Amino acid sequence: MEKRTLKVQKLNIDTEKNYFFGFHDIPSWNKAEDKHLILRVDDIDNPPTFQDSAEYGYIKRGEFIKCGVTRAFNFPQGSRQQWLGNSNKFIINNFNEELGVHSEIYDTNNQTKEILNFPCYILNFNTSKAYYSDYNRLHHLGGYGYRFFNQENELNSIFNDGIFVGDLLNNTSKLILSYSDFQKEIDLNINDNNKQYFTHLSLNPEGDRLAFLHRCFLNDGGISTRLCSLSLDNNKLEILAKGYLSHFAWTDNNNILIYGRSNSNIDSIRSSKLTNHQIVRFFLPVLKKIIKLLIPSKKLNLNSWILISKKKSVVIKNLFNEDGHPMFSPTDSKLLVNDTYPDSNFKRKLYLHSMKSSSNIIICELQQLKPKKQFPSSLDKYFNGINSEVVKLIGRKQYMHTRSGIHCDFHPRWGQSGKKISFDSNHEGKRSVYQVKL
């Protein structure tokens, strides 16, 4: 294991407020790499509620250039702000009472703004279309959605909800895959049809296939995930893997690297129709506790990094065998940047992995802020829009921590030149965005 000491440089000069970008799956710099998209908030201690907002803009030569304010944000994924191709325009999600969740296109050249009637999760390669799923459903079921209302908001019907595409040119949108059609296609067995959601939408480099995760709640109280691919030419759906599946990235147009455990006997049993039986469902929680007591947690970890294509799956053995947030270099499809979750000392690693040489290079190892011991009771309203079973599954305190800005994954992103990487961190007490030049 090689450890290379590289200079970690903070992008934002201001140290009074908190700055962050969000997720690891979209570039944060523009083509010229002189502007880095960013959000700014005063407080990172608690998850954002429907009353909170974040300033948005970009960093240029260390200074924050404010472009507006958004009410549609979360700490793990920001506002899904992303550049429109090689231009100096970017799209960002927002919310108001009239339009609900929608997106805005901001032109940094002339400081003008265009309002769209739909939100965005990922843009296609020529920036004419935006793909997204319902952010209210995501929030309700424990995904990375947005908190807008002071009471639970009803979910849309599974016949009218799913994955949508928005046309940036004519400002219209349509449903391209409903939950109802998805269930029919895969013969999905769940007790409550509304306990499912699509998340982590990601386009391959050519922009003709959309990968995403389908998550649903099993009868034993756990969650099962499917890695799916949708052909945008003919809407052909493919299930690439099923089981415990986490973060992923396209390596090229046909292959996906993902962390998890695919198509195991354990997951097949948990998804079986046998679990619908009342007696079986009664004993499932007890059985899960017994297994955890008898088998050490290290031996229970059957997960690994898997390279998946339409025809086969291959385990990548020399990557750190723990979950992270990968992104492949835009100039080298065999080189990826990844991170690790905090260890027992709250330290996280940022590292490069070469698929050619099967080698890892640790770039830096930085501390994360320690979790808060308790959250104010006033934040109980945050859970009004979240399914109670989800809160019970994750744990109230853990849920609050992972949705706050204190929990801060690096979520590394390549610059478009492939010569530098940016990431979020709070090791200096405030949340900021940093860069490393290679």
Rosetta blueprint (number, residue, H / E / L):
1 M L
2 E E
3 K E
4 R L
5 T L
6 L L
7 K L
8 V E
9 Q E
10 K E
11 L L
12 N L
13 I L
14 D L
15 T L
16 E L
17 K L
18 N E
19 Y E
20 F E
21 F L
22 G L
23 F L
24 H L
25 D L
26 I L
27 P L
28 S L
29 W E
30 N L
31 K L
32 A L
33 E L
34 D L
35 K L
36 H E
37 L E
38 I E
39 L E
40 R E
41 V E
42 D L
43 D L
44 I L
45 D L
46 N L
47 P L
48 P L
49 T L
50 F L
51 Q L
52 D L
53 S L
54 A E
55 E E
56 Y E
57 G E
58 Y E
59 I E
60 K E
61 R L
62 G L
63 E E
64 F E
65 I E
66 K E
67 C E
68 G E
69 V E
70 T E
71 R L
72 A L
73 F L
74 N E
75 F L
76 P L
77 Q L
78 G E
79 S L
80 R L
81 Q L
82 Q E
83 W E
84 L L
85 G L
86 N L
87 S L
88 N L
89 K E
90 F E
91 I E
92 I E
93 N E
94 N E
95 F E
96 N E
97 E L
98 E L
99 L L
100 G E
101 V E
102 H E
103 S E
104 E E
105 I E
106 Y E
107 D E
108 T L
109 N L
110 N L
111 Q L
112 T E
113 K E
114 E E
115 I E
116 L E
117 N L
118 F L
119 P L
120 C L
121 Y L
122 I E
123 L E
124 N L
125 F L
126 N L
127 T L
128 S L
129 K E
130 A E
131 Y E
132 Y E
133 S E
134 D L
135 Y H
136 N H
137 R H
138 L H
139 H H
140 H H
141 L L
142 G L
143 G L
144 Y L
145 G L
146 Y L
147 R L
148 F L
149 F L
150 N L
151 Q L
152 E L
153 N L
154 E L
155 L L
156 N L
157 S L
158 I L
159 F L
160 N L
161 D L
162 G E
163 I E
164 F E
165 V E
166 G E
167 D E
168 L L
169 L L
170 N L
171 N L
172 T E
173 S E
174 K E
175 L E
176 I E
177 L E
178 S E
179 Y H
180 S H
181 D H
182 F H
183 Q H
184 K H
185 E H
186 I H
187 D L
188 L L
189 N L
190 I L
191 N L
192 D L
193 N L
194 N L
195 K L
196 Q E
197 Y E
198 F E
199 T E
200 H E
201 L E
202 S E
203 L E
204 N L
205 P L
206 E L
207 G L
208 D L
209 R E
210 L E
211 A E
212 F E
213 L E
214 H E
215 R E
216 C E
217 F E
218 L L
219 N L
220 D L
221 G L
222 G L
223 I E
224 S E
225 T E
226 R E
227 L E
228 C E
229 S E
230 L E
231 S E
232 L L
233 D L
234 N L
235 N L
236 K L
237 L E
238 E E
239 I E
240 L E
241 A E
242 K E
243 G E
244 Y E
245 L E
246 S E
247 H E
248 F E
249 A E
250 W E
251 T L
252 D L
253 N L
254 N L
255 N L
256 I E
257 L E
258 I E
259 Y E
260 G E
261 R E
262 S E
263 N L
264 S L
265 N H
266 I H
267 D H
268 S H
269 I H
270 R H
271 S L
272 S L
273 K H
274 L H
275 T H
276 N H
277 H L
278 Q H
279 I H
280 V H
281 R H
282 F H
283 F H
284 L H
285 P H
286 V H
287 L H
288 K H
289 K H
290 I H
291 I H
292 K H
293 L H
294 L H
295 I L
296 P L
297 S H
298 K H
299 K H
300 L H
301 N L
302 L L
303 N L
304 S E
305 W E
306 I E
307 L E
308 I E
309 S L
310 K L
311 K L
312 K L
313 S E
314 V E
315 V E
316 I E
317 K L
318 N L
319 L L
320 F L
321 N L
322 E L
323 D L
324 G L
325 H L
326 P L
327 M E
328 F E
329 S L
330 P L
331 T L
332 D L
333 S L
334 K L
335 L E
336 L E
337 V E
338 N E
339 D E
340 T L
341 Y L
342 P L
343 D L
344 S L
345 N L
346 F L
347 K E
348 R E
349 K E
350 L E
351 Y E
352 L E
353 H E
354 S E
355 M L
356 K L
357 S L
358 S L
359 S E
360 N E
361 I E
362 I E
363 I E
364 C E
365 E E
366 L E
367 Q E
368 Q L
369 L L
370 K L
371 P L
372 K L
373 K L
374 Q L
375 F L
376 P L
377 S H
378 S H
379 L H
380 D H
381 K H
382 Y H
383 F H
384 N H
385 G H
386 I L
387 N L
388 S H
389 E H
390 V H
391 V H
392 K H
393 L H
394 I H
395 G L
396 R H
397 K H
398 Q H
399 Y H
400 M H
401 H H
402 T H
403 R H
404 S L
405 G L
406 I L
407 H L
408 C L
409 D L
410 F L
411 H L
412 P L
413 R E
414 W E
415 G L
416 Q L
417 S L
418 G L
419 K L
420 K E
421 I E
422 S E
423 F E
424 D E
425 S E
426 N L
427 H L
428 E L
429 G L
430 K L
431 R L
432 S E
433 V E
434 Y E
435 Q E
436 V E
437 K E
438 L L
